[in-house]
Amino acid sequence: MDVGDRLLDRFRIDAAFRGGMGLLWTVTDAHTGHRYAVKTLQPERRSDALVEAFRHEAGTWIALGRHEHVVQALWLVD
């Protein structure tokens, strides 16, 4: 996915980043205008241990809730 593309026909990709473990996009919800971050694991890096660590990180991030200096995270797919 590239900047300007749509994710799930709802979220416009504003920026894309690649890290050692995952891929991250900042997106804007076309319906509400809210900004979010979408993070996924790189397919070639998946292992049971890494998926569990990723789930734990996501839970911690989501638990932060809303703050002006933190991009809000959502759990879109289980």
N, C-alpha and C positions, 0 to 999 in steps of 0.2 A: 504494500500500500504506500502511496505517496501523498505528499501535501496536496490538499485540494480534493482528494478522493473522499467518498462517503463510506462510512462503516455502518452496516446494518440499515442502510438507506436513511439514517437519522443523524449520524454524527459526522460533521465535516472535520477532516484531519487538518490541523493547523501547523503541526510540527512533528517530525519523526526523529527518533534517536535509537541507536543500537548500542547496547552495553555488552559486558562479558557474558551475562546470563540471559538477558532478555531483550525484547523490543518494546519501546515506549512511544506512544503517540499522545500529544495533547489534542483534544477534540472539542468542538462546540456542538451542543445539542441544537439541532435545527428548530425544534419545537419550543424550547425554553430560553435559548441563548446562554445557558449555563456552560461553563467550561469544566472538563474532566480530563483525567489521564487514563489511558488504556495501556495496560502492560501485559505482555505475554512472554512465555518462555520461548527461546529459540528451539525449533523442533529438533535440531541435532543435539541439543544439550539435555533433553528430557531423561530423567531417571526417577525412580520412585522417591528417593531421598530429596532430589531437587524439587520435585512437584510438591512434596510435603513442606519444604522450606518456603516455597513460593506461596502456598496457601496460608502459612503462618504470617508471612510478611504482609500479604494482602489483608488479612484479618486485622492486623495491627494498624495498617494504613487507614482502612475503612473506619476503625474505631476512633480515629482522630476527629472524625466529623468535619464540620465546616470551620475554617479559619482563613482569614484573608491572605495568609502567606503559605497555605498548603492547598494544592490542587486536590479537589475532592475525588475520591476513588469510588467506583461502583463494582459490584460483583455481577457481571452480565451472564456468565455461563459457568455452570458447575461441572 
